[in-house]
Amino acid sequence: MTTEKIKVLIIGSGPAGYTAAVYASRAGLNPVMITGGQPGGQLTTTNDVENYPGYPEGINGPQMMMDFQKQAERFGTDIRYGLVTKVDFSGYPHKVIVDDKHEIEAESVIISTGASAKYLGLPSEETYANKGVSACAVCDGFFYKGQNVAVVGGGDTAAEEATYLANLCPKVYLLVRRDELRASQIMQERVLNTPNIEVLWNTEAEEVLGDDTGVTGVRVINNQTKETQDLDVKGFFVAIGHQPNTEIFKDYLDMDEAGYLVVKPGSSKTNVEGVFATGDAADKIYRQAVTAAGTGCMGALDAERFLAEKEFEASKASEEVA
């Protein structure tokens, strides 16, 4: 197995990873980026992005990530298509294995592996992905202004998405598979006191309906009576949570119960010196491209300062020896 030694390794290639790459490259740190299994991250599965500053006419997700990539490459980021298959953060420098065949020894590591939205697993969800099916109301809700939509879920995320959409849409159906909400009490009250949200209890989505124009409805089933009905909606929002892509780090990095990486407040620092967490891998609250990019900047600056301190300590130690 070949071994390579570098200063900065960026794992992941979404807004956080590319922003970290831009800052690290401009600082002369010669970062190497391993793109991961989905180069560009979640935005590559999004048609229209209208809430990222600097794109007054909006932009489609894949093009936006190509712009991010070009900017990182312009400043010298070494972008490599591959998958990190193993890490060892027990010593220093940090060891990372790529595609089971190449070892990288990195003085600092910026994790930008993101998170993946959970879906129900219906084939029709895939058929109408980005054509009415979404996992982010804040990202896509505007496109359904004035139209009826459905939201799936019973927790805080679903309650928040439903109330957000209720400000844009005349009717919001909230599909809850149990006879109660799991959301916090205050979010339950907001949902139940919003007149244009209709909660369908003991109800599950059976199939997303549509045609060439996109989603036209959703077939739901009452899991007690087994009765089905078709809801006339143009948007179908799945709000059953996200899964951070952090499993590979579980033996070394502190995580919360859902798998999100824990960072020291006001920074991107993890519990392992020289390892920094950015973007949706560490953010379960905002989960937006612009906030991910912001933490990518933080990760690069934190890594730069860490390396500068290491270099200063090394030079000081050599002076003492001399």
C-alpha positions in Angstrom: 0.0 0.0 0.0 1.4 3.4 -1.0 1.7 6.1 1.7 1.5 9.9 1.1 2.2 12.7 3.6 0.2 15.9 3.4 -0.7 18.9 5.5 -4.5 19.1 5.0 -6.9 16.4 3.9 -10.6 17.3 3.2 -13.0 14.4 3.3 -16.2 15.2 1.3 -17.0 17.6 -1.4 -20.2 19.5 -0.7 -20.4 23.3 0.1 -18.5 22.8 3.4 -15.7 20.8 1.8 -15.2 23.1 -1.2 -15.3 26.2 0.9 -12.7 24.6 3.2 -10.6 23.8 0.1 -10.8 27.4 -1.2 -9.6 28.8 2.2 -6.9 26.2 2.7 -5.6 26.5 -0.8 -5.4 30.3 -0.5 -3.4 29.8 2.7 -0.8 27.8 0.9 -1.6 24.5 2.6 -2.0 22.5 -0.6 -5.1 20.6 0.5 -6.1 17.2 -0.9 -9.8 16.5 -1.2 -11.3 13.0 -1.4 -14.8 13.6 -3.0 -16.6 10.6 -1.5 -19.3 8.5 -3.1 -21.5 11.5 -4.0 -19.2 14.2 -5.4 -20.8 17.6 -4.7 -23.0 16.2 -1.9 -26.7 16.5 -1.6 -27.0 19.6 -3.8 -26.2 17.5 -6.8 -29.7 16.0 -6.4 -31.4 19.4 -6.3 -32.7 21.0 -9.4 -33.1 24.6 -8.3 -31.2 26.5 -5.6 -32.7 30.0 -5.1 -31.6 30.7 -1.5 -27.8 30.8 -1.9 -26.4 34.4 -2.0 -24.8 35.5 -5.2 -27.1 33.7 -7.6 -29.9 36.3 -8.2 -31.6 34.2 -10.9 -31.1 30.9 -9.0 -29.0 28.0 -10.2 -29.4 24.2 -10.4 -27.6 22.2 -7.8 -25.1 20.3 -10.0 -24.0 23.5 -11.8 -23.6 25.3 -8.4 -21.3 22.5 -7.2 -19.3 22.6 -10.4 -18.8 26.3 -9.7 -17.6 25.5 -6.2 -15.2 22.9 -7.7 -13.8 25.2 -10.3 -13.1 27.8 -7.6 -11.3 25.3 -5.4 -9.3 24.0 -8.3 -8.4 27.6 -9.4 -6.4 28.0 -6.1 -4.7 24.6 -6.4 -6.8 22.1 -4.5 -5.9 18.5 -5.4 -9.4 17.0 -6.0 -9.5 13.2 -6.2 -12.4 11.0 -6.9 -12.5 8.2 -4.3 -13.9 6.9 -1.1 -12.3 7.0 2.4 -12.7 3.4 3.6 -10.8 3.6 6.9 -9.4 6.1 9.3 -7.0 5.9 12.3 -7.0 8.9 14.5 -5.3 7.2 17.4 -1.9 8.7 16.7 -0.4 11.6 14.9 -0.2 12.3 12.0 -3.7 11.0 11.2 -4.0 8.0 8.9 -6.7 7.7 6.3 -7.1 4.9 3.8 -8.6 5.7 0.4 -10.3 3.0 -1.7 -8.7 0.3 0.5 -5.4 0.8 -1.4 -3.8 4.2 -0.6 -2.8 5.5 2.8 -2.6 9.2 3.5 -0.8 10.6 6.6 -2.4 14.0 7.2 -1.3 16.6 9.7 -4.9 17.9 9.8 -8.2 16.5 8.6 -11.4 18.4 7.7 -14.4 16.3 7.7 -17.2 17.4 5.3 -19.0 14.2 4.7 -22.5 15.6 5.1 -25.7 13.8 5.8 -28.3 11.9 3.8 -32.0 12.5 4.1 -34.1 9.5 5.1 -36.8 8.5 2.7 -39.7 6.0 3.0 -38.3 3.7 0.3 -41.2 4.0 -2.1 -40.2 3.5 -5.8 -42.4 6.5 -6.7 -40.3 8.7 -4.4 -37.3 8.1 -6.7 -39.5 8.6 -9.8 -40.5 12.1 -8.7 -37.4 13.2 -6.9 -36.9 16.9 -7.6 -40.3 16.8 -9.4 -42.4 17.3 -6.4 -40.7 15.0 -3.9 -38.4 16.8 -1.4 -36.7 16.4 2.0 -36.3 20.1 2.7 -39.2 22.5 2.9 -36.9 25.5 3.5 -35.0 24.7 0.3 -38.0 23.9 -2.0 -41.2 25.2 -0.3 -41.2 28.4 -2.3 -41.8 26.4 -5.5 -45.1 25.2 -4.2 -46.5 28.6 -3.1 -50.2 28.6 -3.6 -50.4 24.8 -4.0 -51.4 22.0 -1.7 -48.7 19.8 -0.3 -48.2 16.8 2.0 -45.6 16.3 4.8 -44.7 12.9 6.2 -43.5 12.6 9.8 -44.5 13.1 13.4 -41.4 14.7 15.0 -40.1 18.2 15.4 -38.7 18.3 11.9 -42.1 17.4 10.3 -43.9 19.9 12.5 -41.4 22.6 11.6 -41.7 21.8 7.9 -45.5 21.7 8.0 -45.8 25.1 9.8 -43.2 26.6 7.4 -45.2 25.4 4.4 -48.5 26.6 5.9 -47.2 30.1 5.3 -46.9 29.4 1.6 -49.5 26.9 0.8 -53.3 26.9 1.1 -53.4 23.4 2.5 -50.8 21.2 4.2 -51.6 17.6 5.0 -49.4 16.1 7.8 -49.3 12.4 7.5 -48.6 10.8 10.9 -48.4 7.0 11.2 -49.4 6.9 14.8 -52.2 8.5 16.8 -50.0 11.1 18.3 -47.1 13.4 17.4 -43.6 12.8 18.7 -42.8 16.5 18.4 -42.1 18.7 21.4 -45.2 20.2 23.1 -44.7 23.7 21.6 -44.4 22.3 18.1 -47.5 20.2 18.5 -49.5 23.2 19.6 -48.3 25.2 16.6 -49.3 22.4 14.2 -52.7 21.9 15.8 -53.4 25.6 16.0 -52.6 26.3 12.4 -55.9 26.2 10.5 -54.6 25.2 7.1 -52.7 22.1 8.5 -54.8 19.0 8.4 -53.3 16.1 10.5 -54.1 12.7 9.2 -53.6 10.3 12.1 -52.6 6.6 11.7 -51.9 7.4 8.0 -49.0 6.4 5.8 -48.1 7.2 2.2 -48.7 4.2 0.0 -47.7 5.8 -3.4 -46.7 9.2 -4.8 -48.8 9.9 -7.8 -47.8 11.9 -10.8 -47.2 12.4 -14.5 -44.8 14.1 -16.9 -45.2 17.4 -15.0 -44.3 15.9 -11.7 -46.3 15.1 -8.5 -50.0 15.3 -8.8 -51.0 13.6 -5.6 -50.3 11.0 -3.0 -52.2 7.8 -2.2 -52.4 7.3 1.6 -53.7 4.5 3.7 -55.1 4.5 7.2 -53.2 1.7 8.9 -56.1 0.9 11.2 -59.1 0.9 8.8 -57.0 0.1 5.8 -59.0 2.6 3.8 -57.1 4.5 1.1 -57.6 8.0 -0.4 -55.9 10.1 -2.9 -54.8 13.6 -1.8 -54.6 16.3 -4.4 -51.1 17.8 -3.8 -48.2 19.1 -5.9 -45.5 18.7 -3.3 -44.6 15.7 -1.2 -42.1 16.5 1.7 -40.5 13.7 3.6 -39.5 14.8 7.1 -38.4 11.7 8.9 -34.9 12.8 9.7 -31.4 12.7 8.3 -28.5 10.3 8.7 -25.1 11.9 9.1 -22.4 10.2 7.0 -20.1 9.7 10.0 -20.1 5.9 10.7 -16.5 5.5 9.7 -15.4 7.9 12.5 -17.3 6.3 15.4 -14.2 4.7 17.0 -12.4 8.0 17.4 -14.7 11.0 17.4 -17.4 12.1 19.8 -20.9 12.0 18.4 -24.4 12.6 19.6 -27.0 9.8 19.8 -28.0 10.4 16.1 -24.4 10.2 14.8 -23.7 14.0 14.4 -20.1 14.9 15.2 -19.7 17.0 18.3 -17.6 20.1 18.0 -16.3 22.5 20.6 -18.7 25.5 20.8 -17.8 28.3 18.4 -15.4 26.2 16.4 -15.0 23.2 14.2 -12.7 21.3 16.6 -13.5 17.7 17.5 -12.2 15.8 20.5 -9.2 14.7 18.4 -6.5 17.3 18.0 -6.1 18.3 14.3 -9.5 16.9 13.2 -12.2 19.3 12.3 -15.9 18.7 11.5 -17.9 20.9 9.2 -21.2 21.0 7.3 -24.1 18.7 7.8 -21.9 16.0 9.4 -22.0 18.2 12.5 -25.1 20.3 12.0 -28.5 18.8 12.7 -30.3 22.1 13.1 -29.8 24.3 10.0 -28.7 21.9 7.3 -28.4 24.6 4.6 -25.8 25.0 1.9 -24.9 28.5 3.1 -24.4 27.4 6.8 -22.3 24.4 5.6 -20.1 26.8 3.6 -19.7 28.9 6.7 -18.5 26.0 8.8 -16.2 25.0 5.9 -14.5 28.3 6.3 -14.2 27.7 10.0 -12.7 24.3 9.5 -10.0 25.7 7.2 -9.1 28.6 9.5 -9.0 26.2 12.5 -6.8 23.9 10.6 -4.5 26.7 9.5 -4.1 28.0 13.1 -3.5 24.4 14.4 -0.8 23.8 11.8 0.8 27.2 12.5 0.9 26.4 16.3 2.4 23.0 15.5 5.1 24.5 13.4 5.9 27.2 16.0 6.2 24.5 18.7 8.4 22.4 16.5 10.7 25.3 15.7 10.9 26.3 19.4 11.8 22.7 20.4 14.6 22.6 17.8 16.0 25.9 19.0 16.0 24.5 22.6 17.9 21.4 21.4 20.4 23.6 19.5 
